Amino acid sequence: MGGMHGFGPIEPRQHEETFHADWEKRVPGLVTGATRSGAMNIDSFRHGIERMAPAEYLLASYYERHLLTAELNLVEKGVLTPREMEARIELLRRDPRAAQRREDRQDAERVVAARLSSEAPPMADASRARYQPGDPVVTRTVHPHGHTRLPRYARGKRGVIERFHGVDTLPDANAHGRGPAAEPLYSVRFAASELWGESAEGLGSVNIDLWESYLEPLEDTSA
């Protein structure tokens, strides 16, 4: 939703509670468990949220979106079926005291450790980088089916390479089971006026992390 019109400014709430209901506290562990099982990765997790109907997305809370994409991915990978989930919900509706979870201390400890661990940084293989800091580039004007990390508001826009992060997993492939398909990853700086024209506030800039296949060299038209 970044860059879309009509939603107003982001107004952070001071001292807001992390969780607003007890069930929300279980969702991060559920998502981590689904990821560890191989049924989901960070990109298919995001793609599941992107596939929510617009009205459903806007009405859902933060953890409701996470729960929905976990369910969707587990069903699509054949780990669960909708009938199994409906049966469990009906059982708990009839008898809230029914066993709600399987106690597995070792698995719980592994999930907690996974939540606390940091992801490995991108591979620093500069030999694969097509662009260098300072190079002018333009983002591709594409409308891919499925998941991508090239936001709509930044397509067809001119920017400058500010940093080479390394070689990292391409989300467009990883979300759809096509493997990591690793590509060079850059931080690209865009003038606010380039992204939003006269609507831009001041002379600021925005940095977006973008993979190499999202970019094209900007031809020098000054001659």
N, C-alpha and C positions, 0 to 999 in steps of 0.2 A: 504493500500500500504506500510505500515511500514515494513522495513526489506527486501523489494524486490530489486533485482539487476537492475542496468542499468539506474536509474533515477538521479544519481548524488547527491551531497550534497544539503541540504536545505539551501538556501541563503535568509534570511529575507531582505526585502526591507525597507530602512529607510524612515520614514515619509510618508508612502504610504496612500492614501485616503482609508477610510473605504468602501465607495461606489463609483462605477465607472459610474453609470447611475442612473437617478431618479427612475426607476422602481425597482431597487435593494433595495431602502429604504423601500419599502412596503413589501418585502418578510418576514422579521422577524415578522412583525405583522400578516401576513397571516398564517405563520407557527404556531404562538401562538394561533391564533383564531381557526385553525384546531385542535390543541391539546386540547383546552378548550371545543370544541364541542364534544369530545370523539371519533373523527374520526381517531386520531393518537396519539401515545405516542413516547417518545424519541427513543425507540428501533425499532418500526415500521418505524419511520422517517429514522433511519440509514439503516434499511433493504431495504427501497425503493431506497436509493442511491446505495447500494451494487448490486442491480439488474439491474443497468444501463449497457448497452452494453459497453465493454471496450473502444472502439473507441469513443463512445458518452461521456463517463465519462472523458476521457483525454482531449477532446475538450471543455467540458463545463466549465464555470466559477463557482466559489464558490456558488453564489446565483442562478445560473441556476440549479445546482444540488438540492438545497433546494426547488426551485419552482417545479421541476419535481417530487420529492418525495411527496410534498404536494398534487399535482394533482393526483398522483397515489393512495395515501391513500384515498383521498376524493372520487375517483371513485370506488375503491374497497369496501368502506363502504356504497356506494349508496347515498352519499350526492350530488354528481354531476354525470353527464353523459358526455362522450366525445362529444356527439352531442350538449349538452348545451354549453360546452366550445367553440366548433367550431363556434356555432352560435354567441356567444358574440364576439369572435375575428373578425368574418366577419362583424358584426355590427360596431365595432370600426374602422375597416379598411375602411368602407364606410363613416362613420361619426365620426371622432375623438372627436367631441364635445358631443357625446352621453353620457348619465350618466354612469360613470365608477364605481361608488361605491354607496352604501347606507349609508347615514349619520346616525350614531347612536352614539351619544356622550358617553352615558353610557357604551356601549359595547367597544368603543375605550379606555375609561379610564380603564376598566377591563383588556383589553389586555395589555396596558402599565404597569399596576400594576403587571400582571403576568410575564412580561418580566423583571421587576426590582426585583422581589422576589427571594429569594434563596430557593433551594430545601431542604427538611428536611434531616438531616443526617441519616445514617443507624441506625437501632435499636441496642443499645449496649447490646446484650444478649449473654454474654460470655459462658453461659451454653450450647449453641448450637455449639460452636466451636470445631471441631475435632482436629485442629492443634493449636500449641502455637508458639510464637516467638522463633526462633532458630531451629524449626523442619525442617529437610530436606524433600523435596517433589520432585516429578517429574510430569510434566504436561502430561495429557493423549494425546495419538496419535489418534485423531479422525478427521473425515471429515464430520461434520454434514450438513444436508440439511437445508438451512435457515440461520438465524442470530445467531451469537455467538460473544462473546467478547474475545475468546481465539485465539490470532493471529496465523497465520500459522507458522511464524518463531519461535514461542515459544512452539510448540507442541513436546512432547517427550523430553523435556529439564529439567535438574536438577536445582533446586533452593532452597532457604531457606526462610521460613516464616519470614518476618521482622515485620509485624504489623497486628493485627486483627482490621478491620474497624468497624465491627458490622454485622448485618443481613440486607441484602438489596435485592431488586427485581432482579430476575434472567433474564437477557436480552433475553436469548434463548426462554423463555416461554412468556415473556411480548410482544415480537415483533409479536407473532403469536396468540394473543388473548387467551392465556391459563392462564391468571392471573399473579399475581406477583411471585408466587412460590419462596418466599424469601429463600435465603441461606446465610450462613456465607461468608463474603467477606474479602480477605486478600491482603496485599501488599507483593509480592514475589520478592526477589532479585535474579537476575541471573548474573553470571559473563559474561562479554561481550564475552569472549572466548568460553563459553558454547553455546551461541546463534549463533556466527558467525565464530567460529574456528580460523584459522590462519588469516582470514580477519579482525578480531577485531583490533581496534586501541587501543593499550595500555592495561592497566590492570583494566579498568573501569568496572562498573556494570550497570545494567538496572533494575528498579523496575516496575513491572506490577501488576495492580489490577486484581485479579482473584477470581472467585467464587469457592466454595468448590468442586462442582461436576467436575471441570476441573482438580482436583489434585488427586494424589495418594501418599501414604507414600513411601519414598525412603528406600528400604531395606538396612540394614547394611551389606556390603559385605567385610568388613575389616577382619572378623574372618577367 
